[in-house]
Amino acid sequence: VTTALAGIQVTGEQLLRRLTDLDLDALPAVGALARVPATVLRHGDEFRIFFPQEYADYVAEVVLDTAAGLA
């Protein structure tokens, strides 16, 4: 991890599909996640997402709001 990147781990393909148009069968991939440039890695049912650290609060809020909408 560097000071340039922040990361978050999410579980569930349904959640990630609401956040990005990336092909989740072709990971790792680079593209937009909630309109933020990101690298997405898959580890089983979990996804690790890395993005510029200045978007950390925004990405966390979007992920939590999206997850709440699935509950």
DSSP file (Angstrom, degrees, kcal/mol; ACC not computed):
  #  RESIDUE AA STRUCTURE BP1 BP2  ACC     N-H-->O    O-->H-N    N-H-->O    O-->H-N    TCO  KAPPA ALPHA  PHI   PSI    X-CA   Y-CA   Z-CA
    1    1 A V              0   0    0      0, 0.0     2,-0.2     0, 0.0     5,-0.1   0.000 360.0 360.0 360.0 141.8    0.0    0.0    0.0
    2    2 A T    >   -     0   0    0      3,-0.1     3,-0.6     1,-0.0     0, 0.0  -0.717 360.0-106.6-119.6 173.2    1.2    3.5   -0.8
    3    3 A T  T 3  S+     0   0    0     -2,-0.2    50,-0.1     1,-0.2    -1,-0.0   0.607 117.6  62.5 -74.7  -9.3    0.1    6.9    0.3
    4    4 A A  T 3  S+     0   0    0     48,-0.1    49,-1.9    49,-0.1     2,-0.4   0.708 102.0  53.9 -86.3 -21.2   -1.3    7.3   -3.2
    5    5 A L  E <   -A   52   0A   0     -3,-0.6     2,-0.3    47,-0.3    -3,-0.1  -0.874  56.9-168.1-120.7 148.1   -3.8    4.5   -3.0
    6    6 A A  E     -A   51   0A   0     45,-3.1    45,-2.3    -2,-0.4     2,-0.3  -0.855  15.8-157.9-119.8 162.0   -6.6    3.5   -0.7
    7    7 A G  E     -A   50   0A   0     -2,-0.3     2,-0.3    43,-0.2    43,-0.2  -0.975  13.2-173.7-143.2 157.1   -8.3    0.2   -0.7
    8    8 A I  E     -A   49   0A   0     41,-2.1    41,-3.0    -2,-0.3     2,-0.5  -0.988  15.0-144.3-145.7 148.4  -11.6   -1.5    0.3
    9    9 A Q  E     -A   48   0A   0     -2,-0.3     2,-0.3    39,-0.2    39,-0.2  -0.968  19.8-177.8-117.4 130.2  -12.7   -5.1    0.3
   10   10 A V  E     -A   47   0A   0     37,-2.6    37,-3.2    -2,-0.5     2,-0.4  -0.915  16.7-140.7-125.5 153.9  -16.3   -6.0   -0.4
   11   11 A T  E     +A   46   0A   0     -2,-0.3    35,-0.2    35,-0.2     4,-0.2  -0.941  61.7  46.1-114.6 133.3  -18.1   -9.3   -0.5
   12   12 A G     >  -     0   0    0     33,-2.4     4,-1.6    -2,-0.4     3,-0.1   0.403  61.6-130.3 107.8 122.2  -20.7  -10.2   -3.0
   13   13 A E  H  > S+     0   0    0      1,-0.2     4,-2.6     2,-0.2     5,-0.2   0.842 105.5  62.7 -67.1 -34.2  -20.9   -9.9   -6.8
   14   14 A Q  H  > S+     0   0    0      1,-0.2     4,-1.0     2,-0.2    -1,-0.2   0.906 104.4  47.6 -60.1 -42.6  -24.3   -8.3   -6.7
   15   15 A L  H >> S+     0   0    0      1,-0.2     3,-0.8     2,-0.2     4,-0.6   0.941 112.7  47.8 -62.8 -48.1  -22.9   -5.3   -4.7
   16   16 A L  H >X S+     0   0    0     -4,-1.6     4,-1.5     1,-0.3     3,-1.2   0.866 104.5  60.0 -65.5 -35.3  -20.0   -4.8   -7.1
   17   17 A R  H 3< S+     0   0    0     -4,-2.6    -1,-0.3     1,-0.3    -2,-0.2   0.796 103.0  53.4 -62.7 -27.0  -22.2   -5.1  -10.2
   18   18 A R  H << S+     0   0    0     -4,-1.0    -1,-0.3    -3,-0.8    -2,-0.2   0.658 112.1  45.4 -78.7 -15.1  -24.1   -2.0   -8.9
   19   19 A L  H << S+     0   0    0     -3,-1.2    15,-2.6    -4,-0.6     2,-0.3   0.661 118.6  22.6-101.7 -19.7  -20.9   -0.1   -8.5
   20   20 A T     <  -     0   0    0     -4,-1.5    -1,-0.2    13,-0.2    13,-0.1  -0.980  50.5-143.9-149.3 156.1  -19.1   -0.8  -11.8
   21   21 A D        +     0   0    0     11,-0.5    12,-0.1    -2,-0.3    -4,-0.1   0.306  61.9 128.6 -98.4   5.1  -19.6   -1.9  -15.4
   22   22 A L  S    S-     0   0    0     10,-0.4     2,-0.9     1,-0.1    -2,-0.1  -0.256  73.1-105.1 -60.4 148.6  -16.3   -3.9  -15.4
   23   23 A D    >   -     0   0    0      1,-0.2     3,-1.8     3,-0.1    -1,-0.1  -0.682  30.3-161.8 -74.9 107.3  -16.5   -7.5  -16.6
   24   24 A L  T 3  S+     0   0    0     -2,-0.9     3,-0.5     1,-0.3    -1,-0.2   0.598  87.2  61.2 -72.4 -10.3  -16.2   -9.3  -13.2
   25   25 A D  T 3  S+     0   0    0      1,-0.2    -1,-0.3    -3,-0.0    -2,-0.1   0.520 100.6  56.3 -88.2  -6.5  -15.2  -12.5  -15.0
   26   26 A A  S <  S-     0   0    0     -3,-1.8    -1,-0.2     0, 0.0    -3,-0.1  -0.242  91.0-178.0-118.8  42.9  -12.1  -10.8  -16.5
   27   27 A L        +     0   0    0     -3,-0.5     2,-0.2     2,-0.1    14,-0.1  -0.655  52.5  59.4 -93.7 151.0  -10.5   -9.6  -13.3
   28   28 A P  S    S+     0   0    0      0, 0.0     2,-0.3     0, 0.0    13,-0.2   0.439  80.7 156.0 -73.1 153.9   -8.1   -8.1  -12.4
   29   29 A A  E     -B   40   0A   0     11,-1.8    11,-2.9    -2,-0.2     2,-0.4  -0.978  38.6-136.6-148.4 157.7   -9.2   -5.1  -14.3
   30   30 A V  E     +B   39   0A   0     -2,-0.3     2,-0.3     9,-0.2     9,-0.2  -0.968  51.1  99.4-117.8 133.7   -8.8   -1.3  -14.3
   31   31 A G  E     -B   38   0A   0      7,-2.5     7,-3.1    -2,-0.4     2,-0.3  -0.956  68.8 -38.9 178.4-163.3  -11.8    1.0  -14.8
   32   32 A A  E     -B   37   0A   0     -2,-0.3   -11,-0.5     5,-0.2     2,-0.4  -0.669  38.0-177.5 -90.2 137.5  -14.4    3.1  -13.1
   33   33 A L  E >  S-B   36   0A   0      3,-2.6     3,-1.3    -2,-0.3   -13,-0.2  -0.967  84.8 -15.6-130.3 114.6  -16.0    2.2   -9.8
   34   34 A A  T 3  S-     0   0    0    -15,-2.6   -14,-0.1    -2,-0.4    -1,-0.1   0.890 129.4 -57.0  54.3  39.8  -18.6    4.8   -8.7
   35   35 A R  T 3  S+     0   0    0    -16,-0.3    -1,-0.3     1,-0.2    -3,-0.1   0.640 117.1 115.5  68.2  17.5  -17.0    7.1  -11.3
   36   36 A V  E <  S-B   33   0A   0     -3,-1.3    -3,-2.6    19,-0.0    -1,-0.2  -0.948  75.8-108.8-116.5 135.4  -13.6    6.8   -9.7
   37   37 A P  E     +B   32   0A   0      0, 0.0     2,-0.3     0, 0.0    -5,-0.2  -0.447  54.9 164.6 -63.3 131.5  -10.6    5.2  -11.4
   38   38 A A  E     -B   31   0A   0     -7,-3.1    -7,-2.5    -2,-0.2     2,-0.5  -0.974  41.3-134.9-149.1 157.6  -10.0    1.9   -9.7
   39   39 A T  E     -BC  30  50A   0     11,-2.6    11,-2.6    -2,-0.3     2,-0.5  -0.979  26.8-159.6-112.1 129.1   -8.2   -1.5   -9.9
   40   40 A V  E     -BC  29  49A   0    -11,-2.9   -11,-1.8    -2,-0.5     2,-0.3  -0.945   9.7-177.0-117.4 127.1  -10.5   -4.4   -9.0
   41   41 A L  E     - C   0  48A   0      7,-2.9     7,-2.5    -2,-0.5     2,-0.4  -0.896  15.1-141.6-117.8 148.6   -9.1   -7.8   -7.9
   42   42 A R  E     + C   0  47A   0     -2,-0.3     2,-0.3     5,-0.2     5,-0.2  -0.921  19.3 175.5-115.2 139.0  -11.1  -10.9   -7.1
   43   43 A H  E >   - C   0  46A   0      3,-3.2     3,-1.7    -2,-0.4     2,-0.4  -0.763  68.6 -63.1-137.7  89.4  -10.4  -13.4   -4.3
   44   44 A G  T 3  S-     0   0    0     -2,-0.3    -1,-0.1     1,-0.3     0, 0.0  -0.566 118.6 -15.3  68.8-124.6  -13.2  -15.9   -4.3
   45   45 A D  T 3  S+     0   0    0     -2,-0.4   -33,-2.4    -3,-0.1     2,-0.3   0.398 124.7  88.3 -89.5   2.0  -16.4  -14.1   -3.4
   46   46 A E  E <   -AC  11  43A   0     -3,-1.7    -3,-3.2   -35,-0.2     2,-0.4  -0.770  61.0-156.0-105.3 148.2  -14.5  -11.1   -2.2
   47   47 A F  E     -AC  10  42A   0    -37,-3.2   -37,-2.6    -2,-0.3     2,-0.5  -0.979   3.3-154.0-123.7 132.8  -13.3   -8.1   -4.2
   48   48 A R  E     -AC   9  41A   0     -7,-2.5    -7,-2.9    -2,-0.4     2,-0.5  -0.930  14.8-166.9-107.4 126.8  -10.4   -5.9   -3.4
   49   49 A I  E     -AC   8  40A   0    -41,-3.0   -41,-2.1    -2,-0.5     2,-0.4  -0.955   5.6-169.9-121.7 127.4  -10.7   -2.4   -4.8
   50   50 A F  E     +AC   7  39A   0    -11,-2.6   -11,-2.6    -2,-0.5   -43,-0.2  -0.950  17.5 154.2-119.3 138.3   -7.8    0.1   -5.0
   51   51 A F  E     -A    6   0A   0    -45,-2.3   -45,-3.1    -2,-0.4   -13,-0.2  -0.944  53.0 -60.2-154.7 165.5   -8.3    3.7   -5.9
   52   52 A P  E >   -A    5   0A   0      0, 0.0     3,-2.2     0, 0.0   -47,-0.3  -0.315  49.0-127.9 -57.4 134.2   -6.7    7.2   -5.4
   53   53 A Q  G >  S+     0   0    0    -49,-1.9     3,-1.8     1,-0.3     4,-0.3   0.738 102.7  70.8 -60.5 -25.0   -6.7    7.9   -1.7
   54   54 A E  G 3  S+     0   0    0    -50,-0.3    -1,-0.3     1,-0.3     4,-0.2   0.669  98.6  51.3 -68.1 -12.3   -8.3   11.3   -2.1
   55   55 A Y  G <> S+     0   0    0     -3,-2.2     4,-3.0     1,-0.1     5,-0.3   0.314  78.1 107.0-100.1   7.0  -11.5    9.5   -3.0
   56   56 A A  H <> S+     0   0    0     -3,-1.8     4,-2.5     1,-0.2     5,-0.2   0.902  80.0  44.3 -57.2 -48.7  -11.5    7.2    0.0
   57   57 A D  H  > S+     0   0    0     -4,-0.3     4,-2.2     2,-0.2    -1,-0.2   0.923 115.9  48.3 -63.3 -43.4  -14.4    8.9    1.9
   58   58 A Y  H  > S+     0   0    0     -4,-0.2     4,-2.6     2,-0.2    -2,-0.2   0.943 113.1  46.4 -62.0 -49.4  -16.5    9.1   -1.2
   59   59 A V  H  X S+     0   0    0     -4,-3.0     4,-2.7     1,-0.2     5,-0.2   0.919 112.2  50.9 -62.3 -44.1  -16.0    5.5   -2.2
   60   60 A A  H  X S+     0   0    0     -4,-2.5     4,-2.4    -5,-0.3    -1,-0.2   0.916 111.8  47.9 -59.3 -43.5  -16.6    4.2    1.3
   61   61 A E  H  X S+     0   0    0     -4,-2.2     4,-2.6    -5,-0.2     5,-0.2   0.922 112.7  47.7 -64.6 -44.5  -19.9    6.2    1.5
   62   62 A V  H  X S+     0   0    0     -4,-2.6     4,-2.6     2,-0.2     5,-0.2   0.916 112.6  49.1 -63.7 -43.2  -21.1    5.0   -1.9
   63   63 A V  H  X S+     0   0    0     -4,-2.7     4,-2.6     2,-0.2    -2,-0.2   0.932 113.5  46.2 -62.7 -45.9  -20.2    1.3   -1.1
   64   64 A L  H  X S+     0   0    0     -4,-2.4     4,-2.2    -5,-0.2    -2,-0.2   0.912 113.9  48.2 -64.2 -42.5  -22.1    1.6    2.3
   65   65 A D  H  X S+     0   0    0     -4,-2.6     4,-1.5     2,-0.2    -1,-0.2   0.908 113.6  47.3 -63.9 -41.8  -25.1    3.3    0.7
   66   66 A T  H  X S+     0   0    0     -4,-2.6     4,-0.6    -5,-0.2    -2,-0.2   0.912 111.8  49.9 -66.6 -42.5  -25.3    0.7   -2.1
   67   67 A A  H >X S+     0   0    0     -4,-2.6     3,-1.0     1,-0.2     4,-0.8   0.888 107.4  54.5 -62.9 -39.4  -24.9   -2.2    0.4
   68   68 A A  H >< S+     0   0    0     -4,-2.2     3,-0.7     1,-0.3    -1,-0.2   0.853 102.8  57.6 -63.4 -33.8  -27.7   -0.8    2.5
   69   69 A G  H 3< S+     0   0    0     -4,-1.5    -1,-0.3     1,-0.2    -2,-0.2   0.684 104.5  52.2 -69.5 -17.9  -30.0   -0.7   -0.5
   70   70 A L  H <<        0   0    0     -3,-1.0    -1,-0.2    -4,-0.6    -2,-0.2   0.630 360.0 360.0 -90.2 -16.0  -29.4   -4.5   -1.0
   71   71 A A    <<        0   0    0     -4,-0.8    -1,-0.2    -3,-0.7    -2,-0.1   0.479 360.0 360.0 -74.3 360.0  -30.4   -5.4    2.6
